Amino acid sequence: MRVVIFGTGENSAQAWHILLHQADVEVIGFLDDDVAKHGSLHFGRPVIGGQEQFASLRAQHAVTHVLVAIGNNAARRSTHEAVRAAGLALASAIHPRAVIDPSARIGVGCMVEMGVFVHPEVTIGDGVFLGGSCVIAHHSTVGHHALIGGGVVFGGRVTIGDEALIGVGVAIQPHVSIGARSIIGVGSAVVKNVPDDVIAVGVPAKVIRSLVAS
């Protein structure tokens, strides 16, 4: 499978090193919308261009898949939409030292880092990033394009909304729901439901402001 990685930031480094473990994957280059990077090398591979290259990747480079390695959830979603519109498939990067129960369902375009544990009957949406050593407990659901930071621990039957961002080291009580696009601050303990489009921090986590313009 011939792949390009979209993005040249820190997440692209994670993606590159994870894909090195996948013998059936050949990373032929990178894409980035920063024109200053075009024509440069990243991990010894060329930065071919930006999103304008999606339409020609298959014909010019025999690329079939794109791994979108950018941390901004909304930008990752919109880039996924552009990849699909160009007739390309979304690649995932799953570290071989992640432990994923066979009953778990994981969408396309995901990145799962070293030491992640995904328990039975979990559902992970498309474009989700799971940071190193996080634990997604049984019967939990993570919505599309969410980002779960390293060391996060879920109780059972947790629900995370689309494009939510859960900071490093957060603990989430069983049966709690966190709304779409909401942000949970680093090290927080979430013991009750959090609505859509807010920032919540602390132990226990409390909503400190809305993300919706008034």
Accessible surface in RSA format (square Angstrom, percent):
REM  Atomic radii and reference values for relative SASA: ProtOr
REM  Chains: A
REM  Algorithm: Lee & Richards
REM  Probe-radius: 1.40
REM  Slices: 20
REM RES _ NUM      All-atoms   Total-Side   Main-Chain    Non-polar    All polar
REM                ABS   REL    ABS   REL    ABS   REL    ABS   REL    ABS   REL
RES MET A   1    84.17  43.6  40.60  26.9  43.58 103.8  38.90  33.1  45.27  60.0
RES ARG A   2    78.67  33.0  76.64  39.1   2.03   4.8  31.37  42.9  47.30  28.7
RES VAL A   3     0.00   0.0   0.00   0.0   0.00   0.0   0.00   0.0   0.00   0.0
RES VAL A   4     0.00   0.0   0.00   0.0   0.00   0.0   0.00   0.0   0.00   0.0
RES ILE A   5     0.00   0.0   0.00   0.0   0.00   0.0   0.00   0.0   0.00   0.0
RES PHE A   6     9.67   4.8   9.67   6.0   0.00   0.0   9.67   5.9   0.00   0.0
RES GLY A   7     2.62   3.2   0.00   N/A   2.62   3.2   2.62   7.2   0.00   0.0
RES THR A   8    14.80  10.5   3.43   3.5  11.37  27.1   3.43   4.6  11.37  17.2
RES GLY A   9    43.46  53.6   0.00   N/A  43.46  53.6  36.94 101.4   6.51  14.6
RES GLU A  10   157.15  90.2 144.87 109.6  12.28  29.2  62.70 121.3  94.45  77.1
RES ASN A  11    40.77  28.1  40.40  39.0   0.38   0.9   0.95   2.3  39.82  38.5
RES SER A  12     0.00   0.0   0.00   0.0   0.00   0.0   0.00   0.0   0.00   0.0
RES ALA A  13    31.35  28.8  31.25  48.2   0.10   0.2  31.35  44.1   0.00   0.0
RES GLN A  14    77.31  43.2  74.91  54.7   2.40   5.7  15.55  33.1  61.76  46.8
RES ALA A  15     0.00   0.0   0.00   0.0   0.00   0.0   0.00   0.0   0.00   0.0
RES TRP A  16    22.22   8.9  22.12  10.7   0.10   0.2  16.16   8.6   6.07   9.8
RES HIS A  17    95.11  52.0  93.23  64.8   1.88   4.8  67.72  69.8  27.39  31.9
RES ILE A  18     3.10   1.8   3.04   2.3   0.06   0.1   3.04   2.2   0.06   0.2
RES LEU A  19     3.47   1.9   0.48   0.3   2.99   7.5   0.83   0.6   2.64   7.1
RES LEU A  20   108.84  60.6  77.74  55.6  31.10  78.2  81.57  57.3  27.27  73.4
RES HIS A  21   106.25  58.1  72.54  50.4  33.71  86.2  48.04  49.5  58.21  67.7
RES GLN A  22    46.88  26.2  39.95  29.2   6.94  16.5  22.46  47.8  24.42  18.5
RES ALA A  23   113.88 104.7  69.15 106.7  44.73 101.8  81.31 114.5  32.57  86.3
RES ASP A  24   101.61  71.2  86.03  85.6  15.58  36.8  50.51 118.9  51.10  51.0
RES VAL A  25    19.67  12.9   0.36   0.3  19.31  46.5   1.30   1.1  18.36  49.8
RES GLU A  26    89.81  51.6  85.55  64.7   4.26  10.1  36.51  70.6  53.29  43.5
RES VAL A  27    10.21   6.7   5.95   5.4   4.26  10.3   5.95   5.2   4.26  11.6
RES ILE A  28    22.87  13.0  11.98   8.9  10.90  26.3  15.71  11.3   7.17  19.5
RES GLY A  29     0.00   0.0   0.00   N/A   0.00   0.0   0.00   0.0   0.00   0.0
RES PHE A  30     0.00   0.0   0.00   0.0   0.00   0.0   0.00   0.0   0.00   0.0
RES LEU A  31     0.00   0.0   0.00   0.0   0.00   0.0   0.00   0.0   0.00   0.0
RES ASP A  32    20.27  14.2  20.03  19.9   0.23   0.6   1.43   3.4  18.84  18.8
RES ASP A  33    80.64  56.5  58.06  57.8  22.58  53.4  37.17  87.5  43.47  43.4
RES ASP A  34    62.70  43.9  52.94  52.7   9.76  23.1  23.98  56.4  38.72  38.6
RES VAL A  35   116.62  76.7 105.00  95.1  11.62  28.0 105.00  91.2  11.62  31.5
RES ALA A  36    89.19  82.0  51.23  79.1  37.96  86.3  62.32  87.8  26.87  71.2
RES LYS A  37    75.37  36.8  73.96  45.4   1.41   3.4  45.72  41.2  29.66  31.6
RES HIS A  38    58.31  31.9  36.21  25.2  22.10  56.5  23.25  24.0  35.06  40.8
RES GLY A  39    70.42  86.8   0.00   N/A  70.42  86.8  37.24 102.2  33.17  74.3
RES SER A  40    49.14  41.5  39.23  52.4   9.92  22.8  42.32  90.1   6.82   9.6
RES LEU A  41   128.26  71.4  99.30  71.0  28.95  72.8  99.51  69.9  28.75  77.4
RES HIS A  42    40.47  22.1  38.43  26.7   2.05   5.2  23.84  24.6  16.64  19.4
RES PHE A  43    77.13  38.6  47.61  29.5  29.53  76.8  62.07  37.6  15.06  43.1
RES GLY A  44    53.20  65.6   0.00   N/A  53.20  65.6  27.23  74.7  25.97  58.2
RES ARG A  45    87.05  36.6  87.05  44.4   0.00   0.0  11.62  15.9  75.43  45.7
RES PRO A  46    58.92  42.9  58.92  53.7   0.00   0.0  58.92  48.6   0.00   0.0
RES VAL A  47     3.70   2.4   1.37   1.2   2.33   5.6   1.37   1.2   2.33   6.3
RES ILE A  48    40.06  22.8  15.94  11.9  24.12  58.1  21.58  15.5  18.47  50.1
RES GLY A  49     1.49   1.8   0.00   N/A   1.49   1.8   1.49   4.1   0.00   0.0
RES GLY A  50     0.28   0.3   0.00   N/A   0.28   0.3   0.28   0.8   0.00   0.0
RES GLN A  51    61.81  34.6  54.76  40.0   7.05  16.8  18.57  39.5  43.25  32.8
RES GLU A  52   115.71  66.4  82.35  62.3  33.36  79.4  72.24 139.7  43.47  35.5
RES GLN A  53    42.43  23.7  42.07  30.7   0.36   0.9   0.42   0.9  42.01  31.9
RES PHE A  54     7.50   3.8   6.38   4.0   1.12   2.9   6.38   3.9   1.12   3.2
RES ALA A  55    88.88  81.7  59.73  92.2  29.14  66.3  61.12  86.1  27.76  73.5
RES SER A  56    28.44  24.0  25.41  33.9   3.03   7.0  24.57  52.3   3.87   5.4
RES LEU A  57     0.05   0.0   0.05   0.0   0.00   0.0   0.05   0.0   0.00   0.0
RES ARG A  58   120.55  50.6 113.65  57.9   6.90  16.4  61.40  83.9  59.15  35.8
RES ALA A  59    96.77  89.0  55.07  85.0  41.70  94.9  66.05  93.0  30.71  81.4
RES GLN A  60   125.01  69.9  91.31  66.7  33.70  80.2  31.41  66.9  93.60  71.0
RES HIS A  61    53.33  29.1  47.40  32.9   5.93  15.2  36.88  38.0  16.45  19.1
RES ALA A  62    57.81  53.2  48.01  74.1   9.80  22.3  52.26  73.6   5.55  14.7
RES VAL A  63     0.00   0.0   0.00   0.0   0.00   0.0   0.00   0.0   0.00   0.0
RES THR A  64    45.82  32.6  45.22  45.8   0.61   1.4  43.00  57.8   2.82   4.3
RES HIS A  65    42.77  23.4  42.77  29.7   0.00   0.0  24.36  25.1  18.41  21.4
RES VAL A  66     0.26   0.2   0.00   0.0   0.26   0.6   0.00   0.0   0.26   0.7
RES LEU A  67     0.27   0.1   0.24   0.2   0.03   0.1   0.27   0.2   0.00   0.0
RES VAL A  68     0.16   0.1   0.00   0.0   0.16   0.4   0.00   0.0   0.16   0.4
RES ALA A  69     1.78   1.6   0.00   0.0   1.78   4.1   0.04   0.1   1.74   4.6
RES ILE A  70    37.26  21.2  34.97  26.1   2.29   5.5  37.26  26.8   0.00   0.0
RES GLY A  71    23.00  28.4   0.00   N/A  23.00  28.4  13.78  37.8   9.22  20.7
RES ASN A  72    95.66  66.0  81.38  78.6  14.28  34.4  29.16  70.2  66.51  64.3
RES ASN A  73    13.83   9.5   8.67   8.4   5.16  12.4   5.83  14.0   8.00   7.7
RES ALA A  74    45.99  42.3  42.90  66.2   3.09   7.0  43.21  60.8   2.78   7.4
RES ALA A  75    38.42  35.3  32.97  50.9   5.44  12.4  37.71  53.1   0.71   1.9
RES ARG A  76     0.00   0.0   0.00   0.0   0.00   0.0   0.00   0.0   0.00   0.0
RES ARG A  77    81.88  34.4  81.79  41.7   0.10   0.2  26.02  35.6  55.86  33.9
RES SER A  78    53.45  45.2  47.27  63.1   6.18  14.2  33.36  71.0  20.09  28.1
RES THR A  79     3.03   2.2   2.90   2.9   0.13   0.3   0.13   0.2   2.90   4.4
RES HIS A  80     0.73   0.4   0.73   0.5   0.00   0.0   0.69   0.7   0.04   0.0
RES GLU A  81    93.59  53.7  86.25  65.2   7.34  17.5  42.51  82.2  51.08  41.7
RES ALA A  82    31.52  29.0  21.25  32.8  10.27  23.4  27.99  39.4   3.53   9.4
RES VAL A  83     0.00   0.0   0.00   0.0   0.00   0.0   0.00   0.0   0.00   0.0
RES ARG A  84   112.44  47.2  96.16  49.0  16.29  38.8  46.58  63.7  65.87  39.9
RES ALA A  85    93.64  86.1  49.25  76.0  44.39 101.0  62.42  87.9  31.22  82.7
RES ALA A  86    36.47  33.5   5.45   8.4  31.02  70.6  16.90  23.8  19.57  51.8
RES GLY A  87    50.14  61.8   0.00   N/A  50.14  61.8  35.67  97.9  14.46  32.4
RES LEU A  88     9.96   5.5   1.81   1.3   8.15  20.5   3.02   2.1   6.95  18.7
RES ALA A  89    42.78  39.3  34.87  53.8   7.91  18.0  41.98  59.1   0.79   2.1
RES LEU A  90    14.56   8.1   1.11   0.8  13.45  33.8   1.11   0.8  13.45  36.2
RES ALA A  91     2.49   2.3   0.04   0.1   2.45   5.6   2.45   3.5   0.04   0.1
RES SER A  92    28.37  24.0  18.19  24.3  10.18  23.4  14.89  31.7  13.48  18.9
RES ALA A  93     0.00   0.0   0.00   0.0   0.00   0.0   0.00   0.0   0.00   0.0
RES ILE A  94    60.86  34.6  53.42  39.8   7.45  17.9  53.42  38.5   7.45  20.2
RES HIS A  95    14.05   7.7  12.76   8.9   1.30   3.3   9.15   9.4   4.90   5.7
RES PRO A  96    82.19  59.9  44.98  41.0  37.21 135.3  57.32  47.3  24.88 154.6
RES ARG A  97   174.20  73.1 161.19  82.2  13.01  31.0  43.46  59.4 130.75  79.2
RES ALA A  98    15.01  13.8   0.00   0.0  15.01  34.1   0.00   0.0  15.01  39.8
RES VAL A  99    83.08  54.7  79.97  72.4   3.11   7.5  82.93  72.1   0.14   0.4
RES ILE A 100    51.23  29.2  27.93  20.8  23.31  56.2  27.93  20.1  23.31  63.2
RES ASP A 101    41.97  29.4  35.15  35.0   6.82  16.1   8.90  20.9  33.07  33.0
RES PRO A 102   133.87  97.6  96.99  88.4  36.88 134.1 109.00  90.0  24.87 154.5
RES SER A 103    39.17  33.1  24.04  32.1  15.13  34.9  35.35  75.3   3.83   5.4
RES ALA A 104    15.46  14.2   0.00   0.0  15.46  35.2   0.00   0.0  15.46  41.0
RES ARG A 105   126.62  53.2 122.05  62.2   4.58  10.9  74.27 101.5  52.36  31.7
RES ILE A 106    47.57  27.1  14.34  10.7  33.23  80.1  15.37  11.1  32.19  87.4
RES GLY A 107    20.61  25.4   0.00   N/A  20.61  25.4  15.07  41.4   5.53  12.4
RES VAL A 108    67.30  44.3  66.01  59.8   1.29   3.1  67.29  58.5   0.01   0.0
RES GLY A 109     0.26   0.3   0.00   N/A   0.26   0.3   0.26   0.7   0.00   0.0
RES CYS A 110     0.00   0.0   0.00   0.0   0.00   0.0   0.00   0.0   0.00   0.0
RES MET A 111     1.25   0.6   0.93   0.6   0.31   0.7   0.81   0.7   0.44   0.6
RES VAL A 112     0.08   0.1   0.08   0.1   0.00   0.0   0.08   0.1   0.00   0.0
RES GLU A 113    31.09  17.8  31.06  23.5   0.02   0.1   3.74   7.2  27.35  22.3
RES MET A 114   103.65  53.7  99.39  65.8   4.26  10.1  64.39  54.7  39.26  52.0
RES GLY A 115    19.60  24.2   0.00   N/A  19.60  24.2  18.53  50.9   1.07   2.4
RES VAL A 116     0.03   0.0   0.00   0.0   0.03   0.1   0.00   0.0   0.03   0.1
RES PHE A 117    91.51  45.8  91.51  56.7   0.00   0.0  91.51  55.5   0.00   0.0
RES VAL A 118     3.22   2.1   0.00   0.0   3.22   7.8   0.00   0.0   3.22   8.7
RES HIS A 119    62.04  33.9  60.33  41.9   1.71   4.4  42.17  43.5  19.87  23.1
RES PRO A 120    60.22  43.9  60.22  54.9   0.00   0.0  60.22  49.7   0.00   0.0
RES GLU A 121    72.94  41.9  67.32  50.9   5.62  13.4  17.14  33.2  55.80  45.6
RES VAL A 122     0.00   0.0   0.00   0.0   0.00   0.0   0.00   0.0   0.00   0.0
RES THR A 123    45.31  32.2  45.30  45.9   0.01   0.0  36.99  49.7   8.32  12.6
RES ILE A 124     4.04   2.3   0.27   0.2   3.77   9.1   0.27   0.2   3.77  10.2
RES GLY A 125     8.15  10.1   0.00   N/A   8.15  10.1   8.12  22.3   0.03   0.1
RES ASP A 126    30.45  21.3  30.45  30.3   0.00   0.0   1.23   2.9  29.22  29.1
RES GLY A 127     0.00   0.0   0.00   N/A   0.00   0.0   0.00   0.0   0.00   0.0
RES VAL A 128     0.10   0.1   0.10   0.1   0.00   0.0   0.10   0.1   0.00   0.0
RES PHE A 129     9.04   4.5   9.04   5.6   0.00   0.0   9.04   5.5   0.00   0.0
RES LEU A 130     1.12   0.6   0.32   0.2   0.80   2.0   0.70   0.5   0.41   1.1
RES GLY A 131    10.11  12.5   0.00   N/A  10.11  12.5   9.67  26.5   0.44   1.0
RES GLY A 132    22.29  27.5   0.00   N/A  22.29  27.5  15.91  43.7   6.39  14.3
RES SER A 133    68.57  57.9  59.40  79.3   9.17  21.1  28.63  61.0  39.94  56.0
RES CYS A 134     0.00   0.0   0.00   0.0   0.00   0.0   0.00   0.0   0.00   0.0
RES VAL A 135    34.51  22.7  34.51  31.2   0.00   0.0  34.51  30.0   0.00   0.0
RES ILE A 136     0.00   0.0   0.00   0.0   0.00   0.0   0.00   0.0   0.00   0.0
RES ALA A 137     7.77   7.1   7.77  12.0   0.00   0.0   7.77  10.9   0.00   0.0
RES HIS A 138    82.68  45.2  82.68  57.5   0.00   0.0  58.02  59.8  24.66  28.7
RES HIS A 139    74.07  40.5  59.55  41.4  14.52  37.2  45.44  46.8  28.63  33.3
RES SER A 140     0.54   0.5   0.00   0.0   0.54   1.2   0.00   0.0   0.54   0.8
RES THR A 141    55.49  39.5  55.36  56.1   0.13   0.3  31.77  42.7  23.72  35.9
RES VAL A 142     0.99   0.6   0.00   0.0   0.99   2.4   0.00   0.0   0.99   2.7
RES GLY A 143    11.59  14.3   0.00   N/A  11.59  14.3  11.59  31.8   0.00   0.0
RES HIS A 144    83.40  45.6  83.40  58.0   0.00   0.0  52.68  54.3  30.72  35.7
RES HIS A 145    13.73   7.5  13.73   9.5   0.00   0.0  12.07  12.4   1.66   1.9
RES ALA A 146     0.00   0.0   0.00   0.0   0.00   0.0   0.00   0.0   0.00   0.0
RES LEU A 147    35.77  19.9  35.77  25.6   0.00   0.0  35.77  25.1   0.00   0.0
RES ILE A 148     0.31   0.2   0.00   0.0   0.31   0.7   0.00   0.0   0.31   0.8
RES GLY A 149     6.48   8.0   0.00   N/A   6.48   8.0   6.48  17.8   0.00   0.0
RES GLY A 150    19.73  24.3   0.00   N/A  19.73  24.3  15.04  41.3   4.69  10.5
RES GLY A 151    32.98  40.7   0.00   N/A  32.98  40.7  22.43  61.6  10.54  23.6
RES VAL A 152     0.00   0.0   0.00   0.0   0.00   0.0   0.00   0.0   0.00   0.0
RES VAL A 153    72.34  47.6  71.62  64.8   0.72   1.7  71.62  62.2   0.72   2.0
RES PHE A 154     5.11   2.6   0.00   0.0   5.11  13.3   0.00   0.0   5.11  14.6
RES GLY A 155    15.75  19.4   0.00   N/A  15.75  19.4  14.37  39.4   1.39   3.1
RES GLY A 156     7.34   9.1   0.00   N/A   7.34   9.1   2.19   6.0   5.15  11.5
RES ARG A 157   118.81  49.9 110.74  56.5   8.07  19.2  22.23  30.4  96.57  58.5
RES VAL A 158     0.29   0.2   0.00   0.0   0.29   0.7   0.00   0.0   0.29   0.8
RES THR A 159    60.63  43.1  60.63  61.5   0.00   0.0  36.99  49.7  23.65  35.8
RES ILE A 160     1.82   1.0   0.00   0.0   1.82   4.4   0.00   0.0   1.82   4.9
RES GLY A 161    16.21  20.0   0.00   N/A  16.21  20.0  16.14  44.3   0.08   0.2
RES ASP A 162    61.40  43.0  59.07  58.8   2.33   5.5  12.32  29.0  49.07  48.9
RES GLU A 163    24.14  13.9  18.08  13.7   6.06  14.4   1.51   2.9  22.63  18.5
RES ALA A 164     0.00   0.0   0.00   0.0   0.00   0.0   0.00   0.0   0.00   0.0
RES LEU A 165    63.06  35.1  63.06  45.1   0.00   0.0  63.06  44.3   0.00   0.0
RES ILE A 166     0.08   0.0   0.00   0.0   0.08   0.2   0.00   0.0   0.08   0.2
RES GLY A 167     7.10   8.8   0.00   N/A   7.10   8.8   7.10  19.5   0.00   0.0
RES VAL A 168    85.86  56.5  85.13  77.1   0.73   1.8  85.13  74.0   0.73   2.0
RES GLY A 169    38.12  47.0   0.00   N/A  38.12  47.0  19.95  54.7  18.18  40.7
RES VAL A 170     0.70   0.5   0.00   0.0   0.70   1.7   0.00   0.0   0.70   1.9
RES ALA A 171    49.12  45.2  48.11  74.2   1.00   2.3  48.45  68.2   0.66   1.8
RES ILE A 172     6.07   3.5   0.00   0.0   6.07  14.6   1.08   0.8   4.99  13.5
RES GLN A 173    93.73  52.4  87.07  63.6   6.66  15.9  12.27  26.1  81.47  61.8
RES PRO A 174    61.26  44.6  53.81  49.1   7.45  27.1  53.81  44.4   7.45  46.3
RES HIS A 175   129.36  70.7 107.43  74.7  21.93  56.1  64.27  66.2  65.10  75.7
RES VAL A 176     6.60   4.3   6.29   5.7   0.30   0.7   6.43   5.6   0.16   0.4
RES SER A 177    44.59  37.7  44.59  59.5   0.00   0.0  22.67  48.3  21.92  30.7
RES ILE A 178     2.37   1.3   0.00   0.0   2.37   5.7   0.07   0.0   2.30   6.2
RES GLY A 179    10.90  13.4   0.00   N/A  10.90  13.4  10.81  29.7   0.09   0.2
RES ALA A 180    17.05  15.7  15.79  24.4   1.26   2.9  15.79  22.2   1.26   3.3
RES ARG A 181   106.45  44.7 101.11  51.5   5.35  12.7  44.55  60.9  61.91  37.5
RES SER A 182     0.04   0.0   0.00   0.0   0.04   0.1   0.00   0.0   0.04   0.1
RES ILE A 183    57.99  33.0  57.99  43.2   0.00   0.0  57.99  41.8   0.00   0.0
RES ILE A 184     0.60   0.3   0.00   0.0   0.60   1.5   0.00   0.0   0.60   1.6
RES GLY A 185    15.31  18.9   0.00   N/A  15.31  18.9  15.31  42.0   0.00   0.0
RES VAL A 186   115.55  76.0  89.18  80.7  26.37  63.5  89.18  77.5  26.37  71.5
RES GLY A 187    39.37  48.6   0.00   N/A  39.37  48.6  22.63  62.1  16.74  37.5
RES SER A 188     2.77   2.3   0.70   0.9   2.06   4.8   0.86   1.8   1.91   2.7
RES ALA A 189    23.40  21.5  23.40  36.1   0.00   0.0  23.40  33.0   0.00   0.0
RES VAL A 190     1.43   0.9   0.79   0.7   0.64   1.5   0.84   0.7   0.58   1.6
RES VAL A 191    77.63  51.1  58.93  53.3  18.71  45.1  58.93  51.2  18.71  50.7
RES LYS A 192   137.38  67.0 132.62  81.4   4.76  11.3  81.08  73.0  56.30  60.0
RES ASN A 193   100.23  69.1  82.23  79.5  18.01  43.4  24.81  59.7  75.42  72.9
RES VAL A 194     8.99   5.9   4.50   4.1   4.49  10.8   4.78   4.2   4.21  11.4
RES PRO A 195    75.89  55.3  63.53  57.9  12.35  44.9  75.29  62.2   0.59   3.7
RES ASP A 196    76.37  53.5  64.66  64.4  11.70  27.7  13.65  32.1  62.71  62.5
RES ASP A 197    25.31  17.7  25.00  24.9   0.31   0.7   2.86   6.7  22.45  22.4
RES VAL A 198    13.24   8.7  13.24  12.0   0.00   0.0  13.24  11.5   0.00   0.0
RES ILE A 199    24.25  13.8  24.25  18.1   0.00   0.0  24.25  17.5   0.00   0.0
RES ALA A 200     0.59   0.5   0.59   0.9   0.00   0.0   0.59   0.8   0.00   0.0
RES VAL A 201    53.87  35.4  50.22  45.5   3.66   8.8  50.22  43.6   3.66   9.9
RES GLY A 202    31.03  38.3   0.00   N/A  31.03  38.3  28.77  79.0   2.26   5.1
RES VAL A 203   116.99  77.0  83.16  75.3  33.82  81.5  83.24  72.3  33.74  91.5
RES PRO A 204    66.87  48.7  63.31  57.7   3.55  12.9  63.69  52.6   3.18  19.8
RES ALA A 205     6.59   6.1   0.46   0.7   6.13  13.9   0.46   0.6   6.13  16.2
RES LYS A 206   135.87  66.3 132.72  81.4   3.15   7.5  78.22  70.4  57.64  61.4
RES VAL A 207    74.48  49.0  46.69  42.3  27.79  67.0  46.69  40.6  27.79  75.4
RES ILE A 208   105.05  59.8  71.19  53.0  33.86  81.6  77.65  55.9  27.40  74.4
RES ARG A 209   138.71  58.2 129.09  65.8   9.61  22.9  56.53  77.3  82.18  49.8
RES SER A 210    61.77  52.2  45.26  60.4  16.51  38.0  37.08  79.0  24.69  34.6
RES LEU A 211    65.89  36.7  33.74  24.1  32.15  80.8  37.57  26.4  28.32  76.2
RES VAL A 212    95.11  62.6  79.25  71.7  15.87  38.2  82.90  72.0  12.21  33.1
RES ALA A 213    99.74  91.7  66.01 101.9  33.73  76.7  76.95 108.4  22.79  60.4
RES SER A 214   160.92 136.0  84.21 112.4  76.71 176.7  85.00 181.0  75.91 106.4
END  Absolute sums over single chains surface
CHAIN  1 A     9389.5       7264.3       2125.2       5662.6       3726.9
END  Absolute sums over all chains
TOTAL          9389.5       7264.3       2125.2       5662.6       3726.9
